């Protein structure tokens, strides 16, 4: 277990910020080197802090021992305006990289995408979803997680009949780094399920 941070609530807030999707209490606890009970308590306190602060535009949603940091509904029009503006712009280099990873490596989790790129991809993935260039489906290995695929719209835009027509698809669709990462993610999910069964 990692050493506990000097300021655990601040560290937790940072993890929720970069998470982009609901994160398991267990995963947060493991990352911070604290107990799940402490994570749950700090998430509750942080959520109350956001709710009480009218100058804060964030809120925390919790469900099934997972938490996600998101924006308050009263700011939806501004978030939508920014998103719409982003959709009208040309794809950034980061978006093209993520799009290529999804096209060649699907089905792939967001965590795998970030493992390959080495940076957080939450906003980029959301942008591509809104543009209907990638789609999100349930992860068969984790009922509460997601995997990403290229869409028909992407294939149409590229003039392809199927994804295997991409240049060097067979060679580029294989990558040991992602395989190892996926196996580690699968092991965590199995351990969590085993712990629930033993309770």
C-alpha positions in Angstrom: 0.0 0.0 0.0 1.3 3.4 -0.9 2.3 6.0 1.8 -0.7 8.1 2.8 -0.5 11.7 1.4 0.1 14.7 3.6 -3.2 16.2 2.5 -5.5 13.2 1.7 -8.6 15.3 0.8 -6.6 17.4 -1.6 -5.1 14.3 -3.2 -8.5 12.7 -3.4 -9.9 15.8 -5.1 -7.1 15.6 -7.7 -7.8 12.0 -8.5 -11.5 12.7 -9.0 -10.7 15.7 -11.2 -8.5 13.7 -13.6 -10.7 10.6 -13.4 -13.3 11.7 -15.9 -15.5 8.6 -15.2 -16.8 7.1 -11.9 -13.9 5.7 -9.9 -14.2 2.8 -7.4 -13.7 3.7 -3.8 -11.4 0.7 -3.6 -9.2 2.0 -6.4 -9.0 5.5 -4.8 -8.1 3.9 -1.4 -5.4 1.8 -3.0 -3.9 4.8 -4.8 -4.0 7.0 -1.7 -2.8 4.3 0.7 -5.8 4.7 3.0 -8.9 2.6 3.8 -12.1 2.6 1.7 -14.0 3.8 4.8 -11.8 6.9 4.9 -12.2 7.5 1.2 -16.0 7.3 1.6 -16.0 9.8 4.5 -13.7 12.3 2.7 -15.9 12.0 -0.5 -19.0 12.8 1.6 -17.3 15.7 3.3 -16.0 17.1 0.0 -19.4 16.7 -1.6 -21.0 18.7 1.2 -18.3 21.4 0.9 -19.1 21.8 -2.8 -22.9 21.8 -2.2 -22.6 24.6 0.5 -20.3 26.8 -1.6 -22.3 28.8 -4.2 -19.1 30.0 -5.7 -18.1 26.4 -6.6 -19.3 25.0 -9.9 -18.5 21.4 -9.0 -20.4 18.5 -7.4 -19.7 14.8 -6.6 -22.1 12.0 -7.6 -21.7 8.6 -5.8 -23.3 5.3 -6.7 -22.3 1.7 -6.1 -19.1 2.6 -4.2 -18.0 4.8 -7.1 -17.6 8.6 -7.3 -17.3 11.1 -10.1 -16.6 14.8 -10.0 -18.9 16.7 -12.4 -20.3 20.2 -12.9 -23.4 21.5 -11.2 -26.6 21.5 -13.3 -27.1 25.3 -13.0 -23.9 25.8 -15.1 -25.0 23.4 -17.9 -25.6 26.1 -20.5 -22.0 27.4 -20.2 -20.6 23.9 -20.3 -22.7 23.1 -23.4 -21.5 26.4 -25.0 -17.9 25.4 -24.5 -18.5 21.9 -25.8 -20.3 23.2 -28.8 -17.5 25.5 -29.6 -15.0 22.6 -29.3 -17.1 20.5 -31.7 -17.0 23.2 -34.3 -13.3 23.3 -34.3 -11.0 21.0 -36.2 -9.7 17.9 -34.3 -6.7 18.7 -32.2 -3.5 16.6 -32.4 -4.5 15.0 -29.1 -7.9 14.1 -30.5 -6.4 12.5 -33.6 -4.1 10.5 -31.4 -6.9 9.2 -29.3 -9.0 8.5 -32.3 -6.2 6.5 -33.9 -5.8 4.5 -30.7 -9.5 3.6 -30.5 -9.6 2.8 -34.2 -6.6 0.4 -34.0 -7.0 -1.0 -30.5 -10.8 -1.3 -29.9 -12.3 -2.5 -27.7 -10.3 -0.4 -25.3 -10.8 1.3 -21.9 -10.1 4.9 -21.2 -7.5 3.8 -18.7 -5.7 1.9 -21.5 -5.9 4.9 -23.8 -4.2 7.0 -21.1 -1.6 4.3 -20.4 -0.6 4.4 -24.1 -0.6 8.3 -24.3 0.7 8.9 -20.8 -1.7 11.7 -20.1 -5.3 12.3 -19.0 -7.8 12.0 -22.0 -11.2 12.7 -20.4 -12.0 15.9 -22.3 -10.7 14.5 -25.6 -12.7 11.2 -25.3 -15.8 13.2 -24.4 -15.2 15.4 -27.5 -14.9 12.4 -29.8 -18.1 10.9 -28.3 -20.0 14.0 -28.9 -18.8 14.2 -32.5 -20.0 10.6 -32.9 -16.5 9.4 -34.0 -16.2 6.9 -31.2 -18.9 5.1 -29.1 -18.9 3.8 -25.5 -20.3 0.3 -24.6 -20.4 -1.7 -21.4 -17.2 -3.5 -20.5 -17.8 -7.3 -20.5 -15.0 -7.7 -18.0 -16.3 -5.0 -15.6 -20.1 -4.4 -15.6 -19.6 -0.9 -14.2 -16.9 0.1 -16.7 -16.8 1.0 -20.4 -14.9 0.3 -23.5 -14.6 2.4 -26.6 -15.1 1.6 -30.3 -14.9 3.5 -33.6 -18.4 4.4 -35.0 -20.0 3.9 -38.4 -19.7 7.7 -38.9 -15.9 7.4 -38.6 -15.7 4.6 -41.1 -17.9 6.6 -43.5 -15.7 9.7 -43.0 -12.6 7.6 -43.8 -14.3 5.8 -46.7 -13.8 2.4 -45.2 -16.1 -0.7 -45.3 -14.7 -2.0 -42.1 -12.0 -1.1 -39.6 -9.6 -3.7 -40.8 -9.1 -1.7 -44.0 -7.0 0.8 -42.0 -3.3 0.9 -43.0 -1.2 -1.8 -41.3 -4.2 -2.7 -39.1 -3.0 -6.2 -38.2 0.4 -5.0 -37.0 -0.7 -1.8 -35.2 -3.7 -3.4 -33.5 -1.3 -5.4 -31.3 0.5 -3.7 -28.4 2.0 -5.5 -25.4 1.8 -2.5 -23.1 -2.0 -2.3 -23.3 -2.3 -6.1 -23.0 -0.3 -6.0 -19.7 -2.4 -3.0 -18.4 -5.7 -4.7 -19.3 -4.6 -7.9 -17.4 -3.8 -5.7 -14.3 -7.2 -4.1 -14.6 -8.9 -7.5 -14.9 -7.0 -8.7 -11.8 -8.3 -5.7 -9.7 -11.8 -6.4 -10.8 -11.5 -10.1 -9.9 -10.1 -9.2 -6.5 -13.0 -6.8 -5.8 -15.6 -9.4 -6.9 -13.9 -12.0 -4.7 -14.0 -9.6 -1.7 -17.7 -9.0 -2.2 -18.4 -12.7 -2.4 -16.5 -13.4 0.9 -18.5 -10.8 2.8 
